[in-house]
């Protein structure tokens, strides 16, 4: 049996997609994340996920912080299922952490989940107190050309603000 060109066995473990009884977690919960098999593991290609409505809480004031999160990765054997990613990012809604910590936590959770060849996570937070903070972090699989790529992209990263286009 197939579903939109995929074997049913390839969708084993995907529980959020199509589920009409979605429950939202209001506290950080990486166990929400799900994967599916990459159908092209021998190809190197980009997957970019734009998440324009990320929210978390300042750990000191408890005030909300808002950001557009850009996750770009070159998949290995597994890929993140997008609805589970949406629910995972929503779980930060009442999570108190600094902007830089949130981006590194997201990246590390996705590395642990998917074991991508390469990944980068960039948060573009709206200004609070007249300052915006845009943390960028990345990872390349050790011992591969992607580790070299990670170092190159980190040392040459353009930290100048860009226009946020949420489409």
N, C-alpha and C positions, 0 to 999 in steps of 0.2 A: 504494500500500500504506500502511496506517496501523498505528500502535501506540498503543493506548489513546486513540484520538481525535486523535492527532497524525500529521501527514504524515511519512513516513520522512525526507524532506529536512530537516525541522525538527530531527531528532535527529542530523544529521551533526555529527561532532566530539565527541559524547558517547561516551566510551570506558569510563568507570568503572562506570556504572550497569549492573547485571546481570552484571558481570564477576566470575566466581567465582575467578579467579586474581589477586586483588588483592595487590599488593606495597606494603608500607608503607615510606615514607621516614622515616628517623630523624633527618634534618637538614632544616632549613628549605628548602622547595622550592615557590615560587609557581607554577612551571610545571605543577603538578598541577591547578590550577583550570580548570574548564570552564564554559561558558555554554550557555544555550539561549534561543530567541527568546521574548520576552514576548508573549503572545497578546492583551494588553490595554494596549498602550503609550500610548493616549490617556486611560486612566483613571489617576488618582492613588490608589494604595492601598498599604498597608503589607504587607511581608513580614518576619516576625520569626523568626529562627533562634536557638534556645537550645542552647548547647553546654556542658553542665554538667561535662564531664570534661577540660577543657583543662589541659595541663601544659607547663611550660618549665623552664629551669634558671636559677638565679641566676648572673649572669656573674662574681661575685666568689667565692662559696663553692662553686658547682657543685651546691648542694642543689636539690631539685625544688620548684617552686612550682605550686600548684593553683588553678584558678579556674573559675567559671562565666562564660562569655562570651555576651553578648547582642548580636546583630547585627540591627539593624532598618533596612530600607531601602525607599525608594519607587523601584521600577524604572523604567528608561528602556526602551531597546529590548532589552536583554539581562538575563538573570537568572542567578544562580550555581546550578549543579547541586549538590545537597546532598551526594552522596557524594564528589564532588571536594573540596567544602569540608571534609568530615570528614577526608579524607586530608591536605589542606593543613594543617588545624589540628593533626593528629597529627604533622606534620613539625616542629613546634616542640618536640617531646618532648625532644630533646637540644640545643635551641637556647639559647644563653646570652644573655639580654637582660633588662633591667629591665622591670617590669610595664608602665610607661608606653610604652616603646619597642615592646613586643609589640603593644599595642592600636593604636598609630599605624601600625605596619607592616601589620597586618591590614587596617585601614581603607584605607590607600593602595593596597595590592594589589587590594582589591575595587573601588576607584574606577577604577583603571587597567583592570581586567578588564571591568567592566560599564558604566562611565559612568552610574551611577544618577543620578536626579534629586536624591536625598537619601540619606544613610546615617549611621548612628551605631553605634559599637562601644563597649561597656561591659564592662569586666572586673571581676569581683568575686572577688578573690583571698582565699584562706583566710589567717588570721593566721599570721605567723611572727615570733617575738620579741614577741608581744603586740600587734602592729599589723597590721591588714589594709589593703591598698591597693586602691582601686577606681577606676582611671583610666577616663575617659570622653572620647571624641573624636567629632567629627562633621564632615560636609562637605555643603554644598549647592551645586548646579551654579551656577557664577558667572553673573551677569547674569539670574538667574531669581528667582522668588519663593522658591525653595528655599534660595538663599544667605541671604536675610533670615530664613528659618525656622531655618537653622543657627545664625545669630548669636543669635536669640531663645532657642532651646533650650539653647545653650551658656551664655548669661548667666543663664538661669533654671533650670539643671539642679539637681535635688535630689540632693545628694551624701550625704545621710544613708543609712546602711546599711538595706537591706531584707532581709526574710527571703528566703533563696534557696529557691525552690520548683522543684525539678527534675522535677516531675510524676512 
